[in-house]
Amino acid sequence: EITMVAGVGLGTFYDYFDSKEALARACVHLRTKALLHALSRARPELGAYDLATGIAAAINRQVAIFEEAPREWRQHFLLERQKSDHKYYLSAYEAFVEAWRALIVGASDWPQDRPAAEPARLMFTLIYGMFAHVLMRGGPGLDFGALRRDLTRAALACL
């Protein structure tokens, strides 16, 4: 079924992947990279920004990605838990934390003498957890506007 949908032969599939699990891991990896890239692009595109603006922009970027394909992201979060290599999962987690740290310290109103590693870890954990929960729960009529608002409010309250 996979090769039929992809429009390739079975041999071609096995030239790239040794199993369906390898394909699943590759899909999770590529989606995770796309999400990380969107988060990392938010900071430079803002120019000068305050913390509230930076947090809102990062959350808006991620919500926009999830809003485009909620069913696919639901499957992403489910597959991530089943198929991801633990080492890769941890390195991706740290890359997201670093992107949040850079966003936080880049804010004009973040005190330069205040470390941002733990607040960044908190931001990623809060936001990732909320996205994963909402998308895995799924169902019609997901209110992405409310999700944006609630996540932004919670993130700023935590900081």
TAURBEL-V702410 format. One line per field, one symbol per residue. phi: phi as a letter, one per 30 degrees, with the letter a starting at -180 (. if undefined). A space follows every 50 residues. Layout:
phi=???
This chain:
phi=.dddddibddddeddcbcadddddddddedddddddddddddddddidac eddddddddedddeddddbddddededddedccddeddedddeddddddd ddddddddcdddccdcddedddedddddddeedddddijdiecddddedd ddddddddd
